[in-house]
């Protein structure tokens, strides 16, 4: 299930359509999940971040926040951001990426040896979950646009 709040009706409809498309493409066999997407107009995002994806208390609840103020009405950028964040949702659902809250908030990636590792010394653009999201989101956007 995908629930979208905030923004205009047009943006909520587009967000729902893109997110459902991504879910079918990225995790077609998963059925028991809820993705809450908020099209937010707030300043708590960093200066460069447009979206966040994080795990809820239940690992089948996923939250995506998108700062629509930074998109300035650019629907192509909204589609790209949704695709990028839905790749993170896939990573969480497949337990490739886990959020940990103790002792402080941090993320860990499932490595090939089956162990979760934290990558705190890597720059943002080299984090394994970001590398995958940036690599796959362009292809996902292109495939989505071919369907509309």
N, C-alpha and C positions, 0 to 999 in steps of 0.2 A: 504494500500500500504506500502511496506517495501522497503527502499532504503539503500543500503550498499555502503560505500566508504572506500577507504584505503586498506592496506594489499595486499596480492597476490590474484590472481583470484581464486585459490583454497580456500583460507580463506573466500573470499567474497561469493563464491558459498555455502560453508558450513554454513556460518552465515545466508544467506538468507533461506536456507533449514530449519535450526533449528528454526529461527524466525517465519517462516510460520507455521511450525508444532506447535510451542507454541501458536501462535495466534488462530489456529483452536481449540486447547485444552482449552485455558484460556478464550477466549472471542469470541466464534464462531458466535454470533449474531451481533457483532459490525462490521460494514462495512466501516463507514466513519471515517477513521483515516489514518495518515501517520506516520510511524516510521522511523526515520533517524538513521542509525547505522553507527558510524565511528570507524573503526579499526585504532586507533591512535598510533603514535610512538612519544609520547612527554612526558615530565617530569613534567607536571603540576598536575599529580595525586599525592595523598599522598603516603607515603611509603607502606601502606598496601592495598590501593584501586586498584582494577583491572578494575572496571566498575562503571559508573554512569548512572542513568536514571533520566531524568527531563522533565518537561512539558514545551512546547513552549508557545507562547503568546496565541494561540488558544488551548483549552484543548483537541483538537483532534490531535495536533501535539506533538509527543513525540520524544525526543532525547536520544540516548544511545551512550555513548563513552566507548570503551573498549581499554585498554592499552595493545596492543599485545606484547610490549617489556617485560612486566612482565610475560607473559605466556610462553615465550621462546620456541615457536613452539609446545607446548603441546596442541594438538587438543581436548583431553578430557576435559582439563580445559577451553578451549574456549567454548565448548558446554555447560559446567556447568555454565559459566559466562553468556552466552546468555540466558539460561533458567532462571537464577536468575534475570537478568535485565528485561526479558519479564514479569516476575511476577510483578515487579514494574510497568511496562507498563499497565498491567491489572488493578492494583490498581489505576492508574491515570485515565484510561478510565472509570472505574466504579465509579470514584470520591470518592474512599475510602482514597486516599492520594492526598493532594493538596500542590502545591508549592506556597509560598507567597514571594513576593519581597520587601514588605515594612513593617516596616522601614528597615529591613535587610532580607536577604534570610533565609527562614526557611520552614520546612515542618509541615503539620498538618494532623492528622489521624482522620477519621470519626468514632466516638465511637457509641456504641449501642444506646445511647440516642439521636442520630441524630446530635450531636454537634461535631465540629472539635476541636481537642486539640493538643497542641504542647507538645512534650515530651523531653524537653531540659535537664532534670536532670537524664535521664536514660542513661546507657552505650549503645554504638552502638548495641551490640548483643542482647539487650533487647527491642529495639524499635519495636513496633508492626508490622510495615511494613517489618522489617528485619526478625523478627521471622517467619512470614508467608513465606517470600521468601526462607529462609534457610530450612524451613520444607518441602516446596513443590518442590524445585528445584531438589532434588535427585530423587524423583519419576518421575518427568518430563524427566530428563536425561535418566533414565532407560527405560521409555516408548518410547522415541525417538530412542534409540539404538536398541530397538526391531523392529523398522520399517525399519532399514537400513540393 
